[in-house]
């Protein structure tokens, strides 16, 4: 097995597939049902994530994209059934919003022991066909397991969280995690980001499963992030270009 990836078992049929050797520390999630498996994001595209997925399930695999940023779609090239929220379908098929040169610069931003087979000169941003579009409140049925789509724009226009109500699992993408929450790019919106956090705050969440860094965060972080955004908004600071704000376990970059 490719040691670029780390596999962590969340429960008997849920896995985190992580890239801890890179500064992004990206997490993808494999959810096994009885009819299908769902892969939430595919990471950086440095290693072949499909080989890892194939070692964990024999079921047909559907890929769902939390949002179309380079560190979440890199392994899409290994799969055929790919879904994306309707707002970002063009980003995934032909109009990725960030130049390849900038993506490569981000990929190499901090020192990393890349695997020997990885060649930065050959690295490409995934652009390809999608199999299905996602919409607000769509339910993806995996067989005895339902996952609901929640549109949470702000970090990007088509950003989504995935919610398993029965288990209380919330897969938060780049909306909630310990680290720097980014809302400073031209395609981001700090106010929408705040509204999206308030939206998920209303859910019954037992476990937060983020797309980056620490996997053992608690649902209380949602409340902390909500409080931070609310304070910035009330003080008139929630305006793009205002810089970095520090709140202990996380930062907000606007």
Beta strands, then each sheet from edge to edge (+ up, - down):
strand 1: 6-11
strand 2: 14-19
strand 3: 26-32
strand 4: 36-40
strand 5: 60-64
strand 6: 82-85
strand 7: 132-134
strand 8: 139-141
strand 9: 146-151
strand 10: 160-164
strand 11: 169-173
strand 12: 180-182
strand 13: 207-210
strand 14: 244-246
strand 15: 251-253
sheet 1: 1+ 2- 3+ 4- 5- 6- 7-
sheet 2: 8+ 9- 10+ 11- 13-
sheet 3: 12+ 15+ 14-
end
